[in-house]
Each structure stands twice: as structure tokens, then as C-alpha cells.
């Protein structure tokens, strides 16, 4: 007689290292974002191990953009059942621009019981704001900005800093909503 497969409560969402946080007012409701730097080495995400009933022979599977077909899976081997995080590698060809939903994982215990993580939606940008900086000069040459002449000559005091300083940043190559430019 086959074992009854019962669904357990949802596990916490998968952990995506260095994921950019959610953006207030994001009309697509993304939980965060990943970028080009996430593809420069294999992207490893993590399932938080609930440890309840996880034994050798359990299998963790990752779903990336399709909740029916896993893109990666890993068996739990002897000695791995108590790991805090279970690593899963996202195949590079599955990381494509704009939005990916759902991103979730499933843990199938050896008993046949399955637990799913909460689903998240990720914003994916695979372009570099300003394009590639082709020289070694300080700053990114593809990001042109204009600082008020008064600030260039005298700097900014605390009062001005608290009031805010308007800096104009010109259009840049690969400009997209939610790009983040840091001035230092």
C-alpha cells in the first residue's frame, strides 16, 4: 500500500545570497532582485533545513519560474541531515531577465512527506548600469553626473547635507527602473 503524502506547513522562503531587498512601491511586487554579479559565478541558493524528519534519502528540489518542473535537486546524504542550509545550484541558462516567479523549493522526506517553501518573486537584471567601464580611472565613465558648482568649490556642511543636495545624473546605457547608483 503506498504511503500517504501529506503536505506540511510552508517552510521559510529560500535564501538567495546578496539578494537586493524589495523596493517600496514595486508594482510587480518582487520580493527582491538579483543582477549580473549573481551570474558571474554559479548561483547557489539555500533551503533552510527544518531538520524535522530530514534523513539520508530525503531530496531537496528547486523550482525556478515553474512550480511543476524542478531545475535542480540534491539528495541528502549521510551526515548532511543536520546542515542548517541545504545548497541548490540554479543552472545559468534559467537565469533570464525581468521577473522570475515562482522561486521555491520542496523537501521530500524519505517517508514521502513533502514540504514546500513560501514562493517568492525575483526581479532579474543582467545588464550593467552604464555598460562596462573600459578604463581604470576612478568612477564609472559611463555614468555622467553634474554636481552644483558651489558644492564642488566649497563642499557640503551638515545643514546642507540634511537639506539634501541635488545632483543630476544623465541618462546611462542600460537604464532601468530601480537601478541603484551610489555616489561616494
C-alpha positions as CSV (number, residue, x, y, z in Angstrom):
1,X,0.0,0.0,0.0
2,X,1.5,3.4,-1.0
3,X,2.3,5.9,1.8
4,X,0.0,8.8,2.3
5,X,1.8,12.0,1.1
6,X,0.7,14.8,3.4
7,X,1.5,18.4,3.0
8,X,3.2,20.1,5.8
9,X,3.0,23.9,6.6
10,X,5.1,26.1,4.4
11,X,8.8,26.4,5.1
12,X,10.6,29.8,5.1
13,X,11.5,31.1,1.6
14,X,14.8,30.1,0.1
15,X,17.8,32.2,0.9
16,X,19.4,34.0,-2.1
17,X,22.9,35.3,-1.1
18,X,23.4,39.0,-1.8
19,X,19.8,39.5,-3.0
20,X,18.9,43.1,-3.3
21,X,16.0,43.9,-1.0
22,X,12.4,44.5,-2.1
23,X,11.7,48.0,-3.4
24,X,8.9,50.1,-1.8
25,X,6.2,50.7,-4.3
26,X,7.4,48.0,-6.8
27,X,4.3,47.5,-8.9
28,X,5.2,43.9,-9.7
29,X,5.6,43.0,-6.0
30,X,9.0,41.4,-6.3
31,X,10.5,40.2,-3.0
32,X,14.0,41.3,-4.1
33,X,16.3,41.2,-7.0
34,X,19.4,39.6,-8.5
35,X,21.8,41.1,-11.1
36,X,24.7,40.4,-13.3
37,X,27.0,39.7,-10.4
38,X,24.9,36.7,-9.4
39,X,25.7,35.1,-12.7
40,X,29.5,35.7,-12.7
41,X,29.8,32.5,-10.6
42,X,27.3,29.7,-10.2
43,X,24.3,30.9,-8.2
44,X,23.8,28.8,-5.2
45,X,20.6,29.3,-3.2
46,X,19.8,27.6,0.1
47,X,16.8,25.8,1.6
48,X,16.6,26.3,5.3
49,X,16.7,22.8,6.7
50,X,13.7,22.2,9.1
51,X,15.5,19.1,10.3
52,X,12.2,17.6,11.3
53,X,12.2,14.2,9.6
54,X,15.1,15.0,7.3
55,X,17.2,11.9,7.0
56,X,19.6,10.5,4.4
57,X,17.5,9.7,1.3
58,X,15.4,12.9,1.6
59,X,15.6,15.1,-1.5
60,X,15.6,18.9,-1.9
61,X,14.4,20.3,-5.2
62,X,14.4,23.9,-6.5
63,X,11.7,25.4,-8.7
64,X,12.6,28.5,-10.7
65,X,9.9,30.0,-12.8
66,X,7.8,26.8,-13.0
67,X,6.3,25.1,-10.0
68,X,5.9,21.8,-11.8
69,X,9.4,21.1,-13.1
70,X,12.4,21.4,-10.8
71,X,15.6,23.0,-12.2
72,X,17.9,21.4,-9.6
73,X,17.7,18.8,-6.8
74,X,20.1,17.4,-4.3
75,X,19.8,14.2,-2.2
76,X,20.5,14.4,1.5
77,X,23.4,12.1,2.3
78,X,24.6,10.6,5.5
79,X,26.0,13.3,7.7
80,X,24.1,16.1,5.9
81,X,20.7,15.7,7.6
82,X,21.7,18.3,10.3
83,X,23.0,21.0,8.0
84,X,21.4,24.4,8.7
85,X,21.2,25.2,4.9
86,X,20.8,22.8,2.0
87,X,22.6,24.2,-1.1
88,X,20.9,24.1,-4.6
89,X,22.6,25.5,-7.7
90,X,20.5,27.4,-10.2
91,X,21.5,26.4,-13.8
92,X,22.8,29.6,-15.5
93,X,20.5,29.2,-18.5
94,X,17.5,29.5,-16.2
95,X,18.6,33.0,-15.0
96,X,16.9,35.3,-17.5
97,X,16.0,39.0,-17.4
98,X,13.0,40.7,-15.8
99,X,10.9,38.6,-13.4
100,X,11.1,35.0,-12.2
101,X,8.1,33.5,-10.3
102,X,7.7,31.3,-8.5
103,X,11.0,30.7,-6.9
104,X,10.6,28.0,-4.2
105,X,11.9,24.7,-3.0
106,X,10.4,21.4,-2.0
107,X,11.8,18.9,0.6
108,X,10.7,15.3,0.0
109,X,11.5,13.2,3.0
110,X,12.3,9.6,2.7
111,X,8.9,8.8,4.2
112,X,7.3,10.5,1.1
113,X,6.1,13.6,3.0
114,X,6.7,16.8,1.2
115,X,7.2,20.4,2.4
116,X,7.3,23.4,0.2
117,X,8.9,26.8,0.9
118,X,7.0,30.0,0.6
119,X,7.1,31.2,-3.0
120,X,9.0,34.4,-3.9
121,X,9.2,36.6,-7.0
122,X,12.6,37.9,-8.0
123,X,13.5,40.9,-10.3
124,X,16.4,39.9,-12.6
125,X,18.6,42.4,-14.4
126,X,21.5,41.1,-16.4
127,X,22.8,44.4,-17.7
128,X,25.3,46.6,-16.0
129,X,24.1,50.3,-15.5
130,X,26.4,52.4,-17.7
131,X,27.7,49.4,-19.5
132,X,31.2,48.0,-18.9
133,X,33.7,50.6,-17.6
134,X,36.6,50.2,-20.0
135,X,39.2,52.2,-18.2
136,X,40.9,52.3,-14.8
137,X,40.1,55.9,-14.0
138,X,38.1,56.5,-10.8
139,X,34.4,56.3,-11.2
140,X,32.4,54.8,-14.0
141,X,32.9,56.6,-17.2
142,X,29.5,55.5,-18.5
143,X,27.7,57.3,-15.6
144,X,27.8,61.1,-16.2
145,X,26.7,63.3,-13.4
146,X,26.7,67.1,-12.7
147,X,27.4,68.4,-9.2
148,X,26.4,72.0,-8.4
149,X,29.5,74.3,-8.8
150,X,29.0,75.6,-5.2
151,X,29.4,72.0,-3.8
152,X,32.5,71.4,-6.0
153,X,34.1,74.6,-4.7
154,X,33.1,74.6,-1.0
155,X,31.8,71.1,-0.2
156,X,28.8,70.5,1.9
157,X,28.2,71.4,5.5
158,X,25.9,69.4,7.8
159,X,22.9,71.7,7.3
160,X,23.1,71.4,3.5
161,X,23.6,67.6,3.8
162,X,20.4,67.3,5.9
163,X,18.5,69.5,3.4
164,X,19.7,67.4,0.5
165,X,22.0,68.2,-2.4
166,X,20.6,67.9,-6.0
167,X,22.9,66.1,-8.3
168,X,21.9,65.4,-11.9
169,X,22.7,62.0,-13.3
170,X,22.4,61.9,-17.1
171,X,20.8,59.0,-19.0
172,X,23.1,55.9,-18.9
173,X,23.3,52.9,-21.0
174,X,21.0,50.0,-19.9
175,X,19.0,52.4,-17.7
176,X,16.1,50.6,-15.9
177,X,13.6,51.3,-13.3
178,X,15.0,50.5,-9.8
179,X,18.7,50.9,-10.8
180,X,20.7,51.9,-7.8
181,X,23.6,54.4,-8.3
182,X,25.8,55.0,-5.3
183,X,27.8,58.2,-5.1
184,X,30.8,58.1,-2.8
